[in-house]
Amino acid sequence: MSTRLNLRELKKQRTRNALLRSALELFTSQGFDRTTVDEITEACEVSQRTFFRYFANKEEAAFAVQEMTESRFVAALRERPAQESPFEALRHTVLGTWEAMSRSVAEVIPVELHMRTYQMIESTPSLLAVHLRRSAELEEEVARAIAEREGLDVDTDPRPRVAVAAFSGVMRMTGRLWGAGGDASVDAIRALTESHLDHLKPALGEHWRPDPA
């Protein structure tokens, strides 16, 4: 019984991955708005009903891998050593998880396709608005995680939100610069991110915890 269940789940995962890869290939090659669900399902030789079993709409498919990587980023941040300052925890998380996240992405779609999808989102007005909203929600989640690490109340102490806003601003800037460049590799965005994050360290590199009495 368990073997049949495992095989069934494996088949479902393969179907979802195939739909996701077809959707992203079409989005990045001919544009998100011009791509229809029919085209995605025809590429996989499945029905529309199958597509909607896995994704509520095209938008959910466009952000599926990004959502996965963001969730893993937050989980990795929560696992950083307590002795790291807020900036160190954020920096080490984003730089230290590139390889792990790349492996996770590669289990679903080619990493190169994921990077092209990011560029496509940045250049598609209808998706960019959603991307900015999702980014704001992620910033709030990260700020609360940082506040918990430091033993602060995020609603009364502004520092976690300020720090995360600054950190996220650098991440958005490097993402735009990377997207406008010619190298769409993971190594390229990692190097660009590391270089720009170095400028934040003087401002955010110290602990905020009060000295013990």
C-alpha positions in Angstrom: 0.0 0.0 0.0 2.7 2.5 0.9 4.7 1.6 -2.2 1.6 2.5 -4.4 1.2 5.7 -2.5 4.8 6.6 -3.0 4.6 5.9 -6.7 1.4 8.0 -6.9 3.0 10.9 -5.2 6.1 10.6 -7.4 3.9 10.7 -10.5 2.1 13.8 -9.2 5.4 15.5 -8.5 6.7 14.7 -12.0 3.5 16.0 -13.6 3.7 19.2 -11.6 7.4 19.7 -12.5 6.6 19.1 -16.2 3.8 21.6 -16.1 6.0 24.1 -14.3 8.9 23.7 -16.7 6.6 24.1 -19.7 5.0 27.2 -18.3 8.2 28.9 -17.5 9.8 28.0 -20.8 6.8 29.6 -22.6 6.7 32.6 -20.3 10.3 33.4 -20.8 10.3 32.7 -24.6 7.1 34.4 -25.7 6.0 36.4 -22.7 3.8 35.8 -19.7 0.7 37.7 -20.9 0.8 36.0 -24.4 1.0 32.5 -23.0 -2.2 30.6 -22.4 -3.0 27.7 -20.1 -3.9 25.7 -23.2 -0.4 26.1 -24.6 1.1 24.9 -21.3 -1.1 21.8 -21.1 -0.7 21.0 -24.8 3.1 21.0 -24.3 2.7 18.4 -21.6 -0.2 16.5 -23.3 -2.5 16.9 -20.3 -5.8 18.6 -19.7 -6.6 22.1 -18.4 -8.1 20.3 -15.4 -4.8 18.8 -14.6 -3.1 22.2 -14.7 -5.6 23.7 -12.3 -5.1 20.7 -10.0 -1.6 21.9 -9.3 -1.8 25.7 -9.9 -4.6 28.1 -9.2 -3.6 30.2 -12.3 -0.6 31.2 -14.4 0.6 33.7 -11.8 1.0 31.0 -9.2 3.1 28.9 -11.7 5.3 32.0 -12.4 6.2 32.4 -8.8 6.2 28.7 -7.7 10.0 28.2 -7.6 10.6 31.7 -6.2 8.2 30.9 -3.4 10.1 27.7 -2.7 13.5 29.5 -2.5 12.1 32.2 -0.2 10.7 29.7 2.2 14.0 28.0 2.4 15.8 31.3 2.9 13.7 32.1 5.9 14.2 28.6 7.3 18.0 28.9 6.9 18.0 32.4 8.5 16.2 31.0 11.6 19.0 28.3 11.9 21.9 30.8 11.8 24.1 30.8 15.0 22.7 33.1 17.7 26.1 34.8 18.1 25.9 36.3 14.6 24.7 39.9 14.4 21.6 40.7 12.3 23.6 41.7 9.3 25.9 38.7 9.5 23.0 36.3 9.8 21.3 37.9 6.7 24.5 38.0 4.7 25.6 34.5 5.5 22.2 33.2 4.8 21.8 34.7 1.4 25.4 33.9 0.3 25.6 30.5 2.0 22.4 29.1 0.6 23.0 29.8 -3.1 24.4 26.3 -3.8 21.8 24.5 -1.7 19.0 26.5 -3.2 20.5 25.9 -6.7 20.4 22.1 -6.0 16.8 22.4 -4.8 15.8 24.4 -7.9 17.6 21.9 -10.2 15.4 19.1 -8.8 12.4 21.0 -10.3 13.6 23.0 -13.3 17.0 23.9 -14.8 18.7 26.6 -12.7 19.2 28.6 -15.9 15.5 28.6 -16.5 14.9 29.9 -12.9 17.3 32.8 -13.5 15.5 33.6 -16.8 12.2 33.5 -15.0 13.4 36.1 -12.5 14.4 38.4 -15.3 11.1 37.8 -17.0 9.2 38.8 -13.8 11.3 42.0 -13.5 10.4 43.0 -17.0 6.6 42.1 -16.9 4.5 44.9 -15.4 1.6 42.6 -14.4 4.1 40.3 -12.5 6.3 43.0 -11.2 3.4 44.5 -9.1 2.8 41.0 -7.6 6.6 40.6 -7.1 6.8 43.9 -5.1 3.8 42.9 -2.9 5.3 39.5 -2.2 8.7 41.1 -1.5 7.0 43.4 1.1 5.4 40.3 2.8 8.7 38.5 2.8 10.4 41.5 4.3 7.9 41.5 7.2 8.5 37.8 7.8 12.3 38.3 7.8 12.0 41.3 10.1 10.0 39.3 12.6 12.6 36.5 12.4 15.4 38.9 13.1 13.5 40.5 16.0 13.0 37.0 17.5 16.8 36.4 17.2 17.6 39.6 19.0 14.8 39.3 21.6 13.0 42.4 20.4 9.4 43.4 19.8 9.2 44.2 16.1 6.2 46.4 16.7 7.9 48.7 19.2 11.5 48.6 18.0 12.0 49.8 14.4 15.5 48.4 13.9 14.6 44.9 12.5 12.3 46.4 9.8 14.8 49.2 9.0 17.7 46.7 8.7 15.7 44.3 6.6 14.5 47.2 4.4 18.1 48.2 3.8 19.1 44.6 3.1 16.2 44.0 0.7 16.9 47.3 -1.1 20.4 46.0 -1.9 19.0 42.6 -3.0 16.5 44.4 -5.3 19.2 46.6 -6.7 21.6 43.7 -7.4 18.7 41.8 -8.9 18.0 44.6 -11.4 21.7 45.0 -12.2 22.1 41.3 -12.8 18.9 41.1 -14.9 20.2 43.9 -17.1 23.6 42.3 -17.5 24.7 39.6 -20.0 25.6 36.9 -17.4 22.5 35.1 -16.1 24.4 32.6 -14.0 24.1 31.9 -10.3 27.8 32.8 -9.8 27.2 36.2 -11.4 24.3 37.2 -9.1 26.1 35.8 -6.1 29.2 37.8 -6.7 27.2 41.0 -7.4 25.2 40.5 -4.2 28.3 39.9 -2.1 30.0 43.0 -3.5 27.1 45.3 -2.7 26.2 43.8 0.7 29.7 44.7 1.8 28.7 48.3 1.8 26.0 47.6 4.5 28.3 46.0 7.0 29.6 49.2 8.7 26.0 50.2 9.4 24.5 46.9 10.4 27.4 44.8 11.5 27.0 45.1 15.3 24.7 43.5 17.7 21.8 45.5 19.1 21.4 43.5 22.3 21.9 45.6 25.4 24.9 44.9 27.6 24.1 42.5 30.4 23.6 44.4 33.7 
